């Protein structure tokens, strides 16, 4: 794609935030009347609506916050998967997982976290992970009438942390919405955190943002190139506020009590983003019924690994 064509496509995609309807029956996707949505689906190679697939694409409004929300529903749904994406990600990067879940006849719900993708908010920033949990709960409430049971939560990295925090917030599991949790490389503590946290404390008063480093978090070179050079939603600066919120999450997770819920953790052994060996030990201590699948050769961004690894990763999902 030529640079001028790429720039035009990116502008059309960003325009979608302004033309999305309020989420509800009026959010039924019509690609002829909404060319920006057509551009978005084509650009990210996401499933288009058809006679066999319903798509609702709209926005949730809660105070000043606008959340981009998409729901794909097959004709005979056997349940619903709620995808919670990772930090610096958005719905558009989850096409592989969305298609896999639809093949399994699951309704799929995706939303962009605060400050990510088409959702509003300071780019890539948050004051507390609790805001993410509140947003997740709003999505669950808004989609409740459209989602067949049971509900399955799937979280990549920070998305896994959000699902864990929501679970830990429960006073008991009787009203807990999810029948299963699949956590892909969940964020408990980042790699080299013992060193980085002191550097962060020393420099934060002078550096409200930091340069983004694009890491090799997948073996898929095409994915890494797309994220760095073509995706219009990738920030080049990272806010210190998010690092502070993450630091609070690290402490909260460490202080949490034992929980009997049987989480399923899928982890790559070449992950250089999170301190995965430490994280597994912490999770095994907090969740005695946890199942663990370690994928040899896989990096951090498990939903966008090379096909041979992705097949193994998706086979490890449990519903």
FENZI-V747242 format. One record per backbone hydrogen bond with DSSP energy under -0.5 kcal/mol. CO is the residue of the C=O (numbers start at 0). NH is the residue of the N-H. E is the energy in kcal/mol with one decimal. If there is no record, write none. Layout:
co = [CO:CO]
nh = [NH:NH]
e = [E:E]
//
This chain:
co = [1:2:3:4:5:6:7:8:9:10:11:12:13:14:14:15:20:23:24:26:29:33:33:34:35:36:37:38:39:40:40:41:49:51:52:53:54:55:56:57:58:59:59:61:64:64:65:65:66:67:68:69:70:71:72:78:79:79:80:80:81:82:82:83:85:89:90:93:94:95:96:97:98:99:100:101:104:106:107:108:109:112:114:115:119:121:127:127:128:129:130:131:132:133:134:135:136:137:138:139:140:142:142:143:145:149:150:150:151:152:153:154:154:155:156:156:156:157:158:159:160:161:162:163:164:165:166:172:176:179:180:180:181:181:182:182:183:185:188:189:191:191:192:194:194:195:196:197:198:199:202:202:203:207:209:211:212:214:216:218:219:220:221:222:223:224:225:225:230:232:235:237:238:238:239:240:241:242:243:244:245:246:247:248:249:250:251:252:260:262:262:263:264:265:266:267:269:272:273:274:275:276:277:278:279:280:281:282:285:286:290:292:292:293:294:294:297:299:300:301:305:305:306:307:308:309:310:311:312:313]
nh = [5:6:7:8:9:10:11:12:13:14:15:15:16:17:18:19:58:26:27:56:33:36:37:38:39:40:41:42:43:44:45:44:52:74:49:72:28:70:20:68:22:61:66:64:61:66:67:119:59:111:57:109:55:107:53:106:81:151:82:108:153:84:110:155:88:92:93:97:98:99:100:101:102:103:105:104:77:80:71:82:69:115:123:118:114:124:130:131:132:133:134:135:136:137:138:139:140:141:142:143:143:145:146:146:147:79:178:179:81:181:83:156:183:158:159:160:186:161:162:163:164:165:166:167:168:169:169:175:150:152:182:263:154:183:184:265:156:187:274:192:194:195:196:197:198:199:200:201:202:203:205:206:206:239:237:213:214:216:300:220:223:224:225:226:227:228:229:230:233:234:211:209:241:242:243:244:245:246:247:248:249:250:251:252:253:254:255:255:262:264:290:182:292:184:294:270:271:190:275:278:279:280:281:282:283:284:285:286:258:289:264:266:294:295:268:297:269:301:303:304:308:309:310:311:312:313:314:315:315:316]
e = [-3.0:-2.7:-2.1:-2.5:-2.5:-2.2:-2.2:-2.2:-2.2:-1.7:-0.7:-1.1:-1.2:-1.5:-1.1:-1.3:-2.0:-2.2:-1.3:-2.5:-1.0:-0.7:-1.6:-2.5:-2.2:-2.7:-2.4:-3.0:-2.1:-0.6:-2.2:-0.6:-0.9:-0.7:-2.5:-2.6:-3.2:-2.6:-0.5:-2.8:-2.6:-0.5:-2.6:-2.0:-2.6:-0.5:-0.5:-2.6:-2.5:-1.9:-2.5:-2.6:-2.5:-2.7:-2.5:-2.9:-0.5:-2.8:-0.7:-2.6:-2.6:-0.6:-0.7:-1.9:-1.9:-1.8:-2.1:-2.5:-2.5:-1.9:-2.4:-2.2:-2.2:-1.1:-2.0:-1.9:-3.5:-3.2:-2.6:-2.8:-2.9:-2.1:-2.8:-2.1:-2.4:-2.1:-1.6:-0.6:-1.7:-2.5:-2.0:-2.6:-2.5:-2.0:-2.1:-2.4:-2.1:-2.3:-1.7:-0.6:-0.6:-1.6:-1.0:-0.6:-0.6:-2.6:-3.2:-0.9:-3.0:-2.9:-2.9:-0.6:-3.1:-2.6:-0.6:-1.6:-1.9:-2.3:-2.0:-2.3:-2.7:-2.4:-2.1:-2.7:-1.6:-0.5:-1.2:-0.8:-0.5:-2.7:-0.6:-2.5:-2.3:-0.6:-0.7:-2.7:-3.1:-0.8:-2.5:-1.2:-0.6:-2.7:-2.7:-0.7:-1.5:-2.6:-2.0:-2.0:-2.1:-2.2:-1.6:-1.3:-0.6:-3.0:-3.4:-0.5:-0.9:-1.6:-3.2:-1.0:-2.0:-2.2:-2.3:-2.5:-1.9:-2.7:-2.4:-2.1:-1.1:-0.7:-2.4:-2.5:-0.7:-1.0:-2.1:-2.1:-2.6:-2.3:-1.9:-1.6:-2.3:-1.7:-2.5:-3.0:-1.8:-1.6:-0.7:-0.8:-1.4:-0.5:-2.6:-3.0:-2.7:-3.0:-3.0:-0.9:-0.5:-2.2:-1.9:-2.7:-2.5:-1.7:-2.2:-2.7:-2.6:-1.7:-1.8:-2.9:-3.4:-2.1:-3.0:-2.8:-0.6:-0.7:-1.9:-1.5:-2.6:-2.1:-1.7:-1.2:-0.7:-3.0:-2.5:-1.0:-2.6:-2.9:-1.7:-0.9:-0.8:-1.1]
//
